[in-house]
Amino acid sequence: MSGFVGVVVSDPSLQGQFTQVELRSLKAKFVSLKRDSGHVTTKNLPVMMKKLRGLNEVVSVEEIAAFLSESYPDSDQEIEFESFLREYLNLQARVSAKEGGAGGGRGGKSSFLKSSTTTLLHNLNQAEKSSYVAHINTYLREDPFLKKYLPMDPSGNQLFDLIRDGVLLCKLINVAVPGTIDERAINKKRVLNPWERNENHTLCLNSAKAIGCTVVNIGTQDLVEGRPHLVLGLISQIIKIQLLADLNLKKTPQLVELFDDSKDIDEVLSLSPEKMLLRWMNHHLKKAGYKKTVNNFSSDVKSIPLKLHWTPRIRMRGQN
């Protein structure tokens, strides 16, 4: 007699989030919905999800539909079982995060809906995407495998399609930290089967973690689907590691200007690349007569007075 296999999920990290009892129950509900409707989409999935553990009497069908539309803006796009499992986990996490401060009742539901539809995390920043595409075009356009796909149009969504086979991200990791991935291990056929794509994405995520990226909330299926907010978040980390790699005295001797005296040397050399860059910026802002200290590269850099002080200083140094 053959042994019991149960419901198998291709991503082990995803399967580990559920017991076999839960997987069988969810699979049965999913298959039943697919059998009755022909296919599963964001149109018919919310009603079924409303009845699931952790969601019943907490969120409405409309709120679930709004949440799903973040990842599936096309309401007719078919959702596969593993994608459904991921959305279920993400929705449970969203509910748990909001439940404590929502106050319960209808007010809690309104708070949840507002958060799910306006969160900045899932908003696609066009300028950010365009800058990443330009970076990839610059560093990978001569790659033997990728040159037939590059350059990409920064205003389009080709990036998310090209991500799906895993090759581009593996190549980008090797640009950031050369030699991280043995290119012979990358599946580079023109058409990859699901197992080969999964191998590439697993290799990518493990390598990204090895060079210092945070990948705890990203799975192989997220990359296969080309989910924009997760893809851009990972690319951002890889590019940041690449750009900050040369921020040391050997490769950037101009940093010697940061040393007011010998006592500062050990302190500056012990700084992380990002903090060293902040110190470099503040050093030149101070020389330009700006009094405020920059503490981050987001809100502080966005201030108009800061730009008025910083930009002329860059131009002056460039002219000299």
Secondary structure, 3 states (H helix, E strand, C coil): CCCCCCCCCCCHHHHCCCCHHHHHHHHHHHHHHHHHHCCCCCCCHHHHHCCCCCCCCCCCHHHHHHHHHHHCCCCCCCCCHHHHHHHHHHHHHHHHHHHHHHCCHHHHHHHHHHHHHHCHHHCCCHHHHHHHHHHHHHHHCCCCCHHHCCCCCCCCCHHHHHHHHCHHHHHHHHHHCCCCCCHHHCCCCCCCCHHHHHHHHHHHHHHHHHCCCCCCCCCHHHHHCCCHHHHHHHHHHHHHHHHHCCCCCCCCHHHHHHCCCCHHHHHHHCCCHHHHHHHHHHHHHHHCCCCCCCCCCCHHHHCHHHHHHHHHHHHHHHHC
